[in-house]
Amino acid sequence: MPGRTVANGYGRQHKQLRAHYARRMRQGEVFHCYLINPAGSWDLGHDDADRSIYHGPEHVSCNRSETRRRAKRARRQGAVAPRRWLL
């Protein structure tokens, strides 16, 4: 059974791209979100409409905040049932 990461669509290609960006950050390159510690927690940000388009490294809070806002908005409008992991 695949892990949650793979089940969410982040397979080998995603992991390779993330490693590529991690090397670039360790070399001092700065991306969309500034001052990300490559050894710390960060996400490989992607376009919300098309998950095949990557934006590069983003702080975890920056990357995931839009998803939380959209989920809350949809719940307020009655479009989806509450999902505890999005809160």
N, CA, C and O atoms as a GROMACS GRO file, in nm:
protein
  348
    1MET      N    1   0.085  -0.118   0.000
    1MET     CA    2   0.000   0.000   0.000
    1MET      C    3   0.089   0.124   0.000
    1MET      O    4   0.179   0.135   0.084
    2PRO      N    5   0.067   0.217  -0.092
    2PRO     CA    6   0.152   0.337  -0.098
    2PRO      C    7   0.129   0.426   0.023
    2PRO      O    8   0.021   0.426   0.082
    3GLY      N    9   0.231   0.502   0.058
    3GLY     CA   10   0.220   0.597   0.169
    3GLY      C   11   0.130   0.713   0.132
    3GLY      O   12   0.089   0.727   0.017
    4ARG      N   13   0.100   0.796   0.230
    4ARG     CA   14   0.010   0.910   0.208
    4ARG      C   15   0.066   1.006   0.103
    4ARG      O   16  -0.009   1.059   0.021
    5THR      N   17   0.198   1.028   0.104
    5THR     CA   18   0.259   1.119   0.008
    5THR      C   19   0.234   1.072  -0.134
    5THR      O   20   0.193   1.151  -0.219
    6VAL      N   21   0.260   0.945  -0.160
    6VAL     CA   22   0.239   0.890  -0.294
    6VAL      C   23   0.091   0.890  -0.329
    6VAL      O   24   0.054   0.920  -0.443
    7ALA      N   25   0.007   0.856  -0.233
    7ALA     CA   26  -0.137   0.853  -0.257
    7ALA      C   27  -0.191   0.992  -0.292
    7ALA      O   28  -0.290   1.003  -0.364
    8ASN      N   29  -0.126   1.097  -0.244
    8ASN     CA   30  -0.168   1.233  -0.275
    8ASN      C   31  -0.109   1.285  -0.405
    8ASN      O   32  -0.129   1.401  -0.441
    9GLY      N   33  -0.038   1.200  -0.477
    9GLY     CA   34   0.015   1.240  -0.607
    9GLY      C   35   0.158   1.288  -0.605
    9GLY      O   36   0.206   1.342  -0.705
   10TYR      N   37   0.228   1.271  -0.494
   10TYR     CA   38   0.366   1.316  -0.483
   10TYR      C   39   0.459   1.196  -0.484
   10TYR      O   40   0.511   1.156  -0.380
   11GLY      N   41   0.480   1.140  -0.600
   11GLY     CA   42   0.562   1.021  -0.615
   11GLY      C   43   0.709   1.052  -0.638
   11GLY      O   44   0.762   1.152  -0.590
   12ARG      N   45   0.773   0.965  -0.713
   12ARG     CA   46   0.916   0.973  -0.737
   12ARG      C   47   0.958   1.105  -0.802
   12ARG      O   48   1.056   1.166  -0.761
   13GLN      N   49   0.884   1.150  -0.902
   13GLN     CA   50   0.920   1.274  -0.971
   13GLN      C   51   0.916   1.392  -0.875
   13GLN      O   52   1.005   1.478  -0.879
   14HIS      N   53   0.817   1.397  -0.789
   14HIS     CA   54   0.806   1.505  -0.690
   14HIS      C   55   0.925   1.500  -0.594
   14HIS      O   56   0.984   1.604  -0.563
   15LYS      N   57   0.960   1.382  -0.548
   15LYS     CA   58   1.072   1.367  -0.455
   15LYS      C   59   1.204   1.408  -0.520
   15LYS      O   60   1.289   1.470  -0.455
   16GLN      N   61   1.222   1.376  -0.646
   16GLN     CA   62   1.344   1.414  -0.717
   16GLN      C   63   1.351   1.565  -0.734
   16GLN      O   64   1.457   1.625  -0.717
   17LEU      N   65   1.239   1.627  -0.767
   17LEU     CA   66   1.236   1.772  -0.784
   17LEU      C   67   1.261   1.842  -0.650
   17LEU      O   68   1.330   1.944  -0.645
   18ARG      N   69   1.206   1.788  -0.545
   18ARG     CA   70   1.228   1.844  -0.412
   18ARG      C   71   1.377   1.835  -0.375
   18ARG      O   72   1.432   1.931  -0.322
   19ALA      N   73   1.441   1.724  -0.403
   19ALA     CA   74   1.584   1.708  -0.375
   19ALA      C   75   1.666   1.808  -0.457
   19ALA      O   76   1.764   1.863  -0.408
   20HIS      N   77   1.625   1.830  -0.580
   20HIS     CA   78   1.692   1.927  -0.668
   20HIS      C   79   1.686   2.067  -0.606
   20HIS      O   80   1.787   2.137  -0.600
   21TYR      N   81   1.567   2.108  -0.559
   21TYR     CA   82   1.552   2.240  -0.497
   21TYR      C   83   1.629   2.247  -0.365
   21TYR      O   84   1.685   2.351  -0.333
   22ALA      N   85   1.632   2.138  -0.290
   22ALA     CA   86   1.706   2.137  -0.162
   22ALA      C   87   1.854   2.164  -0.188
   22ALA      O   88   1.917   2.240  -0.114
   23ARG      N   89   1.910   2.103  -0.292
   23ARG     CA   90   2.052   2.128  -0.326
   23ARG      C   91   2.072   2.276  -0.361
   23ARG      O   92   2.169   2.338  -0.318
   24ARG      N   93   1.982   2.331  -0.439
   24ARG     CA   94   1.994   2.472  -0.479
   24ARG      C   95   1.984   2.565  -0.359
   24ARG      O   96   2.056   2.665  -0.352
   25MET      N   97   1.894   2.534  -0.266
   25MET     CA   98   1.882   2.618  -0.147
   25MET      C   99   2.007   2.608  -0.060
   25MET      O  100   2.052   2.709  -0.005
   26ARG      N  101   2.063   2.489  -0.047
   26ARG     CA  102   2.186   2.474   0.032
   26ARG      C  103   2.300   2.555  -0.028
   26ARG      O  104   2.392   2.596   0.043
   27GLN      N  105   2.293   2.577  -0.157
   27GLN     CA  106   2.396   2.657  -0.225
   27GLN      C  107   2.367   2.807  -0.215
   27GLN      O  108   2.445   2.888  -0.266
   28GLY      N  109   2.257   2.844  -0.151
   28GLY     CA  110   2.228   2.984  -0.125
   28GLY      C  111   2.124   3.048  -0.215
   28GLY      O  112   2.096   3.168  -0.201
   29GLU      N  113   2.067   2.974  -0.307
   29GLU     CA  114   1.966   3.032  -0.395
   29GLU      C  115   1.838   3.061  -0.316
   29GLU      O  116   1.798   2.982  -0.229
   30VAL      N  117   1.774   3.173  -0.345
   30VAL     CA  118   1.652   3.215  -0.275
   30VAL      C  119   1.535   3.201  -0.372
   30VAL      O  120   1.546   3.233  -0.490
   31PHE      N  121   1.424   3.153  -0.320
   31PHE     CA  122   1.306   3.129  -0.403
   31PHE      C  123   1.188   3.213  -0.358
   31PHE      O  124   1.205   3.312  -0.288
   32HIS      N  125   1.069   3.174  -0.399
   32HIS     CA  126   0.944   3.247  -0.375
   32HIS      C  127   0.931   3.293  -0.229
   32HIS      O  128   0.910   3.411  -0.204
   33CYS      N  129   0.944   3.203  -0.136
   33CYS     CA  130   0.943   3.236   0.006
   33CYS      C  131   1.088   3.255   0.048
   33CYS      O  132   1.172   3.167   0.025
   34TYR      N  133   1.118   3.366   0.108
   34TYR     CA  134   1.255   3.397   0.146
   34TYR      C  135   1.292   3.334   0.279
   34TYR      O  136   1.206   3.304   0.362
   35LEU      N  137   1.419   3.314   0.298
   35LEU     CA  138   1.477   3.266   0.422
   35LEU      C  139   1.425   3.130   0.466
   35LEU      O  140   1.399   3.109   0.585
   36ILE      N  141   1.411   3.040   0.375
   36ILE     CA  142   1.375   2.903   0.409
   36ILE      C  143   1.503   2.830   0.447
   36ILE      O  144   1.603   2.838   0.376
   37ASN      N  145   1.498   2.759   0.557
   37ASN     CA  146   1.610   2.677   0.599
   37ASN      C  147   1.599   2.543   0.525
   37ASN      O  148   1.504   2.469   0.549
   38PRO      N  149   1.693   2.510   0.435
   38PRO     CA  150   1.682   2.385   0.360
   38PRO      C  151   1.682   2.261   0.448
   38PRO      O  152   1.634   2.156   0.406
   39ALA      N  153   1.736   2.272   0.569
   39ALA     CA  154   1.737   2.158   0.660
   39ALA      C  155   1.609   2.151   0.742
   39ALA      O  156   1.583   2.051   0.809
   40GLY      N  157   1.529   2.256   0.737
   40GLY     CA  158   1.405   2.261   0.814
   40GLY      C  159   1.286   2.212   0.733
   40GLY      O  160   1.301   2.145   0.631
   41SER      N  161   1.168   2.247   0.780
   41SER     CA  162   1.044   2.206   0.713
   41SER      C  163   1.011   2.305   0.601
   41SER      O  164   1.008   2.426   0.623
   42TRP      N  165   0.986   2.253   0.483
   42TRP     CA  166   0.940   2.334   0.371
   42TRP      C  167   0.867   2.242   0.275
   42TRP      O  168   0.887   2.121   0.274
   43ASP      N  169   0.782   2.302   0.194
   43ASP     CA  170   0.705   2.228   0.094
   43ASP      C  171   0.750   2.267  -0.045
   43ASP      O  172   0.802   2.377  -0.067
   44LEU      N  173   0.731   2.178  -0.138
   44LEU     CA  174   0.753   2.209  -0.278
   44LEU      C  175   0.619   2.258  -0.331
   44LEU      O  176   0.532   2.178  -0.364
   45GLY      N  177   0.604   2.390  -0.337
   45GLY     CA  178   0.476   2.451  -0.372
   45GLY      C  179   0.438   2.427  -0.517
   45GLY      O  180   0.523   2.422  -0.605
   46HIS      N  181   0.308   2.413  -0.539
   46HIS     CA  182   0.257   2.392  -0.675
   46HIS      C  183   0.135   2.480  -0.698
   46HIS      O  184   0.077   2.534  -0.604
   47ASP      N  185   0.098   2.493  -0.822
   47ASP     CA  186  -0.018   2.570  -0.862
   47ASP      C  187  -0.145   2.502  -0.810
   47ASP      O  188  -0.160   2.380  -0.826
   48ASP      N  189  -0.234   2.577  -0.749
   48ASP     CA  190  -0.355   2.517  -0.693
   48ASP      C  191  -0.449   2.464  -0.800
   48ASP      O  192  -0.523   2.368  -0.774
   49ALA      N  193  -0.448   2.521  -0.917
   49ALA     CA  194  -0.537   2.476  -1.025
   49ALA      C  195  -0.477   2.360  -1.103
   49ALA      O  196  -0.551   2.276  -1.155
   50ASP      N  197  -0.345   2.355  -1.114
   50ASP     CA  198  -0.278   2.249  -1.190
   50ASP      C  199  -0.159   2.199  -1.111
   50ASP      O  200  -0.053   2.262  -1.111
   51ARG      N  201  -0.176   2.086  -1.043
   51ARG     CA  202  -0.072   2.033  -0.955
   51ARG      C  203   0.053   1.990  -1.029
   51ARG      O  204   0.153   1.958  -0.964
   52SER      N  205   0.052   1.988  -1.160
   52SER     CA  206   0.173   1.950  -1.235
   52SER      C  207   0.267   2.069  -1.252
   52SER      O  208   0.379   2.053  -1.299
   53ILE      N  209   0.221   2.190  -1.214
   53ILE     CA  210   0.303   2.311  -1.224
   53ILE      C  211   0.358   2.344  -1.086
   53ILE      O  212   0.283   2.373  -0.993
   54TYR      N  213   0.490   2.340  -1.073
   54TYR     CA  214   0.554   2.367  -0.945
   54TYR      C  215   0.605   2.510  -0.938
   54TYR      O  216   0.654   2.564  -1.038
   55HIS      N  217   0.592   2.572  -0.820
   55HIS     CA  218   0.639   2.708  -0.798
   55HIS      C  219   0.774   2.711  -0.728
   55HIS      O  220   0.839   2.816  -0.726
   56GLY      N  221   0.816   2.601  -0.672
   56GLY     CA  222   0.941   2.595  -0.600
   56GLY      C  223   0.919   2.589  -0.450
   56GLY      O  224   0.805   2.575  -0.405
   57PRO      N  225   1.026   2.598  -0.373
   57PRO     CA  226   1.016   2.585  -0.227
   57PRO      C  227   0.931   2.697  -0.166
   57PRO      O  228   0.941   2.813  -0.204
   58GLU      N  229   0.848   2.657  -0.069
   58GLU     CA  230   0.765   2.751   0.005
   58GLU      C  231   0.762   2.709   0.151
   58GLU      O  232   0.775   2.590   0.182
   59HIS      N  233   0.746   2.806   0.240
   59HIS     CA  234   0.726   2.773   0.381
   59HIS      C  235   0.603   2.684   0.390
   59HIS      O  236   0.510   2.699   0.311
   60VAL      N  237   0.603   2.593   0.484
   60VAL     CA  238   0.488   2.504   0.502
   60VAL      C  239   0.361   2.586   0.523
   60VAL      O  240   0.258   2.558   0.461
   61SER      N  241   0.369   2.688   0.609
   61SER     CA  242   0.250   2.769   0.638
   61SER      C  243   0.202   2.845   0.514
   61SER      O  244   0.082   2.857   0.492
   62CYS      N  245   0.294   2.895   0.433
   62CYS     CA  246   0.256   2.968   0.311
   62CYS      C  247   0.188   2.874   0.212
   62CYS      O  248   0.085   2.908   0.154
   63ASN      N  249   0.246   2.757   0.194
   63ASN     CA  250   0.195   2.662   0.096
   63ASN      C  251   0.058   2.607   0.134
   63ASN      O  252  -0.029   2.591   0.049
   64ARG      N  253   0.040   2.580   0.260
   64ARG     CA  254  -0.084   2.512   0.302
   64ARG      C  255  -0.195   2.608   0.344
   64ARG      O  256  -0.309   2.564   0.361
   65SER      N  257  -0.166   2.735   0.360
   65SER     CA  258  -0.268   2.828   0.405
   65SER      C  259  -0.380   2.846   0.304
   65SER      O  260  -0.496   2.856   0.342
   66GLU      N  261  -0.349   2.849   0.177
   66GLU     CA  262  -0.453   2.866   0.074
   66GLU      C  263  -0.546   2.746   0.071
   66GLU      O  264  -0.667   2.763   0.053
   67THR      N  265  -0.494   2.627   0.088
   67THR     CA  266  -0.577   2.507   0.092
   67THR      C  267  -0.674   2.514   0.209
   67THR      O  268  -0.792   2.482   0.195
   68ARG      N  269  -0.625   2.556   0.325
   68ARG     CA  270  -0.712   2.569   0.442
   68ARG      C  271  -0.819   2.675   0.420
   68ARG      O  272  -0.935   2.654   0.456
   69ARG      N  273  -0.782   2.789   0.360
   69ARG     CA  274  -0.881   2.894   0.333
   69ARG      C  275  -0.990   2.844   0.238
   69ARG      O  276  -1.108   2.869   0.260
   70ARG      N  277  -0.949   2.775   0.134
   70ARG     CA  278  -1.048   2.724   0.037
   70ARG      C  279  -1.140   2.622   0.101
   70ARG      O  280  -1.261   2.623   0.076
   71ALA      N  281  -1.085   2.534   0.184
   71ALA     CA  282  -1.167   2.432   0.250
   71ALA      C  283  -1.268   2.496   0.345
   71ALA      O  284  -1.384   2.456   0.348
   72LYS      N  285  -1.224   2.595   0.422
   72LYS     CA  286  -1.316   2.664   0.513
   72LYS      C  287  -1.426   2.736   0.437
   72LYS      O  288  -1.542   2.731   0.476
   73ARG      N  289  -1.389   2.801   0.327
   73ARG     CA  290  -1.488   2.872   0.245
   73ARG      C  291  -1.590   2.773   0.188
   73ARG      O  292  -1.710   2.801   0.188
   74ALA      N  293  -1.543   2.659   0.141
   74ALA     CA  294  -1.634   2.559   0.084
   74ALA      C  295  -1.728   2.503   0.190
   74ALA      O  296  -1.846   2.480   0.164
   75ARG      N  297  -1.674   2.481   0.312
   75ARG     CA  298  -1.760   2.431   0.420
   75ARG      C  299  -1.867   2.534   0.458
   75ARG      O  300  -1.982   2.498   0.483
   76ARG      N  301  -1.828   2.662   0.463
   76ARG     CA  302  -1.926   2.766   0.496
   76ARG      C  303  -2.038   2.770   0.392
   76ARG      O  304  -2.153   2.798   0.426
   77GLN      N  305  -2.003   2.743   0.268
   77GLN     CA  306  -2.102   2.747   0.161
   77GLN      C  307  -2.177   2.614   0.149
   77GLN      O  308  -2.265   2.599   0.063
   78GLY      N  309  -2.142   2.516   0.233
   78GLY     CA  310  -2.210   2.386   0.232
   78GLY      C  311  -2.169   2.297   0.117
   78GLY      O  312  -2.241   2.203   0.083
   79ALA      N  313  -2.054   2.324   0.056
   79ALA     CA  314  -2.012   2.247  -0.060
   79ALA      C  315  -1.952   2.113  -0.023
   79ALA      O  316  -1.962   2.018  -0.101
   80VAL      N  317  -1.890   2.102   0.093
   80VAL     CA  318  -1.826   1.977   0.132
   80VAL      C  319  -1.845   1.955   0.281
   80VAL      O  320  -1.866   2.049   0.357
   81ALA      N  321  -1.838   1.830   0.321
   81ALA     CA  322  -1.846   1.796   0.463
   81ALA      C  323  -1.715   1.834   0.530
   81ALA      O  324  -1.610   1.832   0.465
   82PRO      N  325  -1.718   1.870   0.657
   82PRO     CA  326  -1.594   1.904   0.728
   82PRO      C  327  -1.496   1.788   0.727
   82PRO      O  328  -1.535   1.672   0.741
   83ARG      N  329  -1.369   1.821   0.710
   83ARG     CA  330  -1.265   1.719   0.713
   83ARG      C  331  -1.165   1.763   0.819
   83ARG      O  332  -1.103   1.868   0.807
   84ARG      N  333  -1.150   1.682   0.920
   84ARG     CA  334  -1.070   1.719   1.037
   84ARG      C  335  -0.926   1.750   1.000
   84ARG      O  336  -0.866   1.839   1.061
   85TRP      N  337  -0.869   1.682   0.903
   85TRP     CA  338  -0.726   1.703   0.872
   85TRP      C  339  -0.702   1.836   0.803
   85TRP      O  340  -0.586   1.877   0.792
   86LEU      N  341  -0.802   1.904   0.755
   86LEU     CA  342  -0.784   2.034   0.692
   86LEU      C  343  -0.794   2.148   0.792
   86LEU      O  344  -0.763   2.262   0.757
   87LEU      N  345  -0.837   2.121   0.913
   87LEU     CA  346  -0.857   2.229   1.010
   87LEU      C  347  -0.732   2.276   1.069
   87LEU      O  348  -0.734   2.367   1.152
   0.00000   0.00000   0.00000
